[in-house]
Every structure is written in C-alpha cells, then in structure tokens.
Amino acid sequence: MSTLSNIPEVSQEIPQDIPQSVIDEAKELARGAEILPEGYMGLARKIHAARKQGKVLRVKLGVDPTSTDLHLGHAVHFRKLRRFQEFGHQVVVIIGGFTARIGDPSGRNATRPELTEEQVQANAETYLNQMGVILDLKKTEITNNGDWLAHMDLTSWLKLASKVTVNRLIAKEAFGDRLEKQQPVAFHELFYPLLQGYDSVAIKADVELGGTDQRFNILQGRELQPHFGLEPQLAMLSPLLEGTDGEKKMSKSYNNYIGLKDAPDDMFGKSMRIPDALLIKFFEMTTTFTGAEIDAIDASLKAGGNPKDVKQKLATQIVRQYHGEEAAQAATDNWDKVHSKKEVPDEMPSHVVTSGTAIFRILVDAKLTSSAGEAKRLCPEGGVRLDGEQIKDPNFAVDLAAGQEKVLQVGRRKFVRLTLV
C-alpha cells in the first residue's frame, strides 16, 4: 500500500498535450493547498483526462455535523469548493450522518461522545444554511453517508475491513499517540478512516478536500478506490487556519474564532485583530479574491504598504462575504468612528439603570463583562470609559438625570447607551 512517505515525486514539467489553460486552472485551484500526489500537475492531468472524456471532476468534501456554529476555519474548504464550481466541476458534499455518530479521532486524545441521529440531523441543517452563503447549493450534490453505510451487512463490513491492515490503521497519528500514552482507543474508532475512505468509493470522487489533519483519512480513500475498480482520487490538503491570536488553530474552545454568524461589527472587529504576519494567508484562505489580486496585495505590503490598511481591506471583505455590501460599509464606518476618529458608533444597545448604581454592577447587568470579578479587574486596568472618560474605581456611582443618556464603553468594541429607569 502506498503511504505519504513513498508517494513518488513527479516532475512539474508541462506535458505537451495539456493545454496551458488547464495548467492555469489547476494552479489557481491549487493555491494555498498541498496536492498528493504530483502537486498541481496531478490536478491538471485529472482535469485534462476528464475533459477529453466530456466529463468534469467530482470533488468531495465530507463534513461531520458535530456542532451548530461554523467559523472561518471551517469555511476554508467551502471556498475552495466554490472555486471548483466556478470552473465547472461537480462539487459533492457528504454529510456524515453515519460517521458523525462515531466521531473522527483525528487530533483527539480521547474518544468523542456519540451523537444521536436527531442531533446530527439538526446540526446538518445549520451547516447547510451556513454553507449556502458560500456555495451554490443548486449546483452542489449533497448526500448523506448514512444512505450507504447504515445499510451494510456484516459480510460487507468484513469485506471492507479486509482491504486494510490493523498495522496500517494504528499508524494513524491519533491512535499511535494515545497508545503510546496508554490512553484507550475504542475499537469502533479504528473504522473511521476506512468509512471515510469508502465514502470516496461510493460517490466516485476524483479529488477530496480536507485539512492537513485529514491526510491519513483522505489517503485511505485513495488506497481503497482501486480495490473497487476506480481511479485513485487526489488529496487536496489545506493548512489549518490560525485564530485571531495567531498561534493556536481557530476554535471556539480557544475563543480565537471569527464565526460565520457573528454580527457585522463583531466580525469586523475580530478581523482587525489578525496578526500582520497572517494577512496574506487569510486573504488566500478566507476571501473570494483571485490569486492575481492577492499577489498584488502581497506585493504592496512588501513594498512598504501599511498593514493596517490591508487589514481593514480584509475585514471589510470578510464582512461583505457574509453580510453584504451595506453591512460591510456600515461596519467599516463604525470601526473608523471608534478607532480612527475616536467617536462612538451610531447604533448600540441600550441599558436602563438606577441612578447611583456602582459601575461594576452595571457592567455585569449589561453583559459587558461575564462576572463582577472581571468588571472589578477591568476598571483599574483602564478598560472602562463613561462618556469617553476612564473610570478606574469599580465602585464609581453612575449618576443620571431624567432624560439624560451616557455611553458606557469596555475596551474598543463594546458599547452600551445608559438611560435612567
């Protein structure tokens, strides 16, 4: 069986029979991703062979709906799928109705909790709603791997299992690490890479997309397909997207994520926290800009351009993609008012208070902080302002006259308009 370590290096010389337009298409689709084997030339060969037969590529992405809210890290693959759609290829999204109930062990130091069929179905609906902002769902083939995996009998399971060795499966990093640390590996988890691989057989995938953490699983599909009389798929692996902290991968667990359902101002503000060193990577992986446009932005930065201006361009584009042009312009204007012109935004929530209430209590009640302890810490640190004036005493009594309003601000992005009860 082939593994990543023994996939041969292939020359990137352009064969005479492949048109330059196909080479250019493959290069554009491959931007920011690793393609196994053969790099972008492997993709060009696939495209050319399909076109000669009057076909298009079947490009697979499997998603296990294990939660409800998606972030920009999840959307990286949706955007890559959209580029394949724009070049006329057939995108196939597999909802892991069966595999989500097992749980992908990749990157896990413990067995995932099992989900019910109802939980998976509810999560899948939210996934599709959020995907629809990026993908053309009318041109997307959407299927559920429960349609074939849930109906396999024992004979079929044994036949499938015979195509892979235990030695091969426990070589998977997630399993090897846990076994070395004497942490348990549930028997059913060993089946996960095999099932994901069989999905590629079931839908006859030519290319499968995934993150670099999916390398083992996607190559497993490539190895299975010849056993079923199919050409092996290409693996297109995208690097994991860091969060706004610039260090850990984007995750709700690390609170460094930009959610697809974030409000425009929150989405813009979080985007402005992206480290300068990651700007081009975010343009590549999270926006609809073409390769040529991104190269021009990169060149401008290298020529001494202001990273702040480039970051604002990125933030505006991210909001535009998920909320539209009007919301993007409003979020840009609000950011400019607050951070450049030192003004407050036009729109903000209101909170009714009783005159004389301690400011730390208002911060908690208005949900500007999660606890009284956090509020009492922020004040001395200078993170709280009332009508633009820093308030460092957490017990400061907020006085309001009838008909009067004051603006309470925490940090750079949180505002509440205070009114008298």
Secondary structure, 3 states (H helix, E strand, C coil): CCCHHHCCCCCCCCCCCCCHHHHHHHHHHHCCCEEECCHHHHHHHHHHHHHHCCCCCEEEEEECCCCCCCEHHHHHHHHHHHHHHHCCCEEEEEECCCHHHCCCCCCCCCCCCCCCHHHHHHHHHHHHHHHCCCCCHHHEEEEECHHHHCCCCHHHHHHHHCCCCHHHHHCCHHHHHHHHCCCCCCHHHHHHHHHHHHHHHHCCCCEEEEEHHHHHHHHHHHHHHHHHCCCCCEEEEECCCECCCCCCECCHHHCCCCECCCCHHHHHHHHCCCCHHHHHHHHHHHCCCCHHHHHHHHHHHHCCCCHHHHHHHHHHHHHHHHHCHHHHHHHHHHHHHHHHCCCCCCCCCEEEECCCEEHHHHHHHCCCCCCHHHHHHHCCCCCEEECCEECCCCCCEECCCCCCEEEEEECCCEEEEEEEC
